[in-house]
Every structure is written in C-alpha cells, then in structure tokens.
Amino acid sequence: MNPLRTLATVHWPPGEPPPPLPGFSASTFNPLVAAVAERCLAAGYGEPGEPRRTGLLLASAGGDRATALAIDTGAAGRRMPPLLFFQSNPNAVLGHVAARWGLTGPVVAISPPEAAAPGEVPPDALELAALLLADGDADQVLVIAAEQAEPAGRPTEPSVRPAEPAAGEPGPACGTDRATAVLVTAP
C-alpha cells in the first residue's frame, strides 16, 4: 500500500449524540456520519466553497443497525416511513456530504470483515483510499469509519448511550456509536 499523508483527523466525542440531519430519521447512524465528515472537512478545508476532487469512503462492519431494525419492524406488518428506504443505502448520507461540500470524487461504501478499533480506520479502507488516489480519481479522500451501537429494540429510540472513553482512548467506549474521519492525500 502507498503511504498516505493525513490532512485532518476527527473522532466523534463519546456519548455526544450527533445533531439531527434533515431527511434522515429513526437512527443516529447517518447523522453521525454526516457530523464527523463535517468536522473533518472543516478541519481540513475550512468552509464549503469551490468544488474539490475529494472522494468519500465510508467503512462500517455493522452499518445502520437502527434503520435495519426499523425496516424489519416494517416488514412485520407495521407501516414504515418511506424515508427509511432512502436512508437504508449508506451512500445516501455520503451524497448529502458531497453536495454540501461540492465534492466531486468517487463515493464508496464498504463493509470490512471486522469493525475497526475505536478511533481507528480499517486498513482495508485506507488501502482503497490509496487506490482511489493512485488512479487519479481524487486529489484527497475523506475516509470515515462508523459503527453504531446495538439499537435499544425500538427504531425510534436513539442508539447513543452516554459513556466515557477508556484511559488514553481517542474514541468512545464500547456501547456507544463511534466514528472517526480522516482526510488523506498522496504523499
């Protein structure tokens, strides 16, 4: 794998629920991804502005568990909000981020075999980011690793549980939603 140069890194604060994201409901996953992306892009670029050749790569072993539960509940005979179909695609939130920031690079979502350790990005995601950069598809890649805690059993309950990080751990402790975003470029 080619080494990557890190332009910005952001870890979502433990126990802090992400702000609501219009168009997304029943889950904290998409708002979490959008919030950590927003913070990392702001750290790397400042404000949204001119279009940038920046790719977006989301890595999540578990995905949006609360939306999956809401869809399962809907499939069991209850009425399901139509927005759940839209937000069940992990690229939907990435499209939101790309539109807000004027990002014109590729948009990719992967499911690595295992969740990354809190505060880390899976090696598979960094290898794919290096390939996107080497292919010339983007000048930078925003890599987001996001994992959602198990839903409480009802799709309307938030899945974020207040917790403190372990000593020296940049990400949240187990049992909470967690996300890390890294803006990278070729060396």
C-alpha positions in Angstrom: 0.0 0.0 0.0 1.2 3.5 -0.7 1.7 5.7 2.3 -0.9 8.4 2.8 -0.5 11.9 4.1 -3.1 12.9 6.7 -4.6 16.4 6.3 -7.1 16.2 9.2 -8.4 13.6 11.7 -11.6 13.8 13.8 -13.0 11.4 16.4 -16.7 11.8 17.4 -17.0 12.8 21.0 -18.0 9.9 23.2 -21.6 10.0 24.5 -22.5 13.1 22.4 -25.4 12.4 20.1 -25.0 13.8 16.6 -27.2 16.8 15.6 -30.4 15.8 13.7 -30.0 15.6 9.9 -33.0 16.6 7.8 -34.2 13.8 5.7 -32.9 11.0 7.9 -35.0 9.5 10.8 -35.2 6.6 13.2 -31.4 6.3 13.5 -28.3 8.1 14.6 -26.0 6.4 12.0 -26.4 8.8 9.1 -26.4 11.9 11.3 -23.2 10.5 12.9 -21.5 10.0 9.6 -22.5 13.5 8.4 -21.4 15.2 11.6 -17.9 13.6 11.7 -17.5 14.2 8.0 -18.5 17.9 8.5 -16.0 18.3 11.3 -13.1 16.7 9.4 -13.8 18.6 6.2 -14.0 21.8 8.2 -10.6 21.0 9.9 -9.0 20.2 6.5 -10.7 22.8 4.2 -12.3 25.5 6.4 -15.6 26.2 4.9 -17.5 24.7 1.9 -16.7 26.5 -1.2 -15.3 25.7 -4.7 -15.8 22.1 -5.9 -13.0 19.8 -4.8 -11.8 16.5 -6.2 -12.3 14.7 -2.9 -13.6 11.2 -2.7 -15.8 9.9 0.1 -15.2 6.4 1.6 -17.4 5.0 4.3 -16.3 1.8 6.2 -18.7 0.2 8.5 -18.8 -3.5 9.5 -22.2 -3.2 11.2 -23.8 -0.4 9.2 -27.0 1.3 10.2 -28.4 -1.1 12.7 -31.3 1.1 13.8 -32.6 1.6 10.2 -32.3 -2.2 9.6 -34.4 -2.8 12.7 -37.0 -0.2 11.6 -37.2 -1.9 8.2 -37.5 -5.3 9.9 -40.3 -4.0 12.0 -42.0 -2.5 9.0 -41.7 -5.8 7.1 -43.5 -7.4 10.1 -46.7 -5.6 9.1 -46.3 -2.1 10.6 -46.4 1.0 8.5 -42.9 2.0 7.5 -41.9 5.7 6.8 -40.7 6.0 3.1 -37.5 7.8 4.2 -36.2 4.5 5.6 -35.8 3.1 2.1 -33.8 6.2 1.1 -31.6 6.2 4.2 -31.0 2.4 4.2 -28.5 3.0 1.4 -25.2 4.0 3.0 -24.3 6.2 0.0 -27.3 8.4 0.7 -25.6 10.3 3.5 -22.4 10.4 1.5 -24.3 12.1 -1.3 -25.6 14.7 1.2 -22.0 15.4 2.4 -20.7 15.6 -1.3 -23.5 18.0 -2.3 -22.9 20.3 0.8 -19.2 20.5 0.3 -19.0 20.4 -3.5 -17.0 17.1 -3.5 -16.7 15.6 -7.0 -14.6 12.5 -6.3 -15.9 8.9 -6.1 -18.4 7.9 -3.4 -17.8 4.4 -2.0 -19.2 2.4 1.0 -17.5 -0.8 2.1 -18.2 -3.3 4.9 -14.9 -4.6 6.2 -14.9 -8.0 7.9 -14.5 -6.5 11.3 -15.2 -3.2 12.9 -12.1 -1.0 13.4 -10.9 -0.4 16.9 -12.4 2.8 18.4 -10.5 5.8 17.0 -9.1 3.9 14.1 -9.9 3.4 10.4 -9.9 -0.2 9.0 -6.7 -1.0 6.9 -9.0 -2.1 4.0 -10.4 1.5 3.9 -7.0 3.1 3.8 -5.8 0.7 1.1 -8.9 1.6 -1.0 -8.3 5.3 -0.4 -4.7 4.9 -1.7 -6.0 3.1 -4.8 -8.5 6.0 -5.5 -5.7 8.5 -5.2 -3.3 6.4 -7.3 -5.9 6.0 -10.0 -6.3 9.8 -10.2 -10.0 9.6 -9.3 -9.5 12.1 -6.5 -6.9 14.5 -5.0 -8.0 13.8 -1.5 -10.2 11.1 0.1 -12.3 11.5 3.2 -12.3 8.1 4.9 -15.0 7.6 7.6 -15.1 4.6 9.9 -18.5 4.5 11.7 -20.1 1.9 13.9 -23.4 2.1 15.6 -24.2 0.6 18.9 -26.9 -2.0 19.1 -30.4 -0.4 18.9 -32.4 -0.5 22.1 -35.1 -2.6 20.4 -37.3 0.2 19.1 -36.3 2.1 16.0 -37.4 5.4 17.4 -35.0 5.2 20.4 -31.6 6.8 19.9 -28.8 4.3 20.0 -26.2 6.7 21.5 -25.5 5.8 25.2 -23.6 8.2 27.3 -20.2 6.8 28.2 -16.7 7.9 29.0 -13.7 6.8 26.9 -11.1 4.4 28.3 -7.9 6.0 29.5 -5.9 7.1 26.5 -8.6 6.0 24.0 -9.5 8.7 21.4 -12.8 7.1 20.6 -15.9 6.3 22.7 -16.1 3.3 25.0 -18.0 0.2 24.0 -21.7 0.5 23.9 -21.8 3.9 22.0 -22.0 5.0 18.5 -18.5 5.8 17.3 -16.9 7.4 14.2 -13.5 8.6 13.0 -12.9 10.6 9.9 -9.5 11.0 8.2 -8.9 13.3 5.3 -5.9 11.9 3.3 -4.0 12.6 0.2 -1.0 11.1 -1.6 2.4 11.9 0.0 
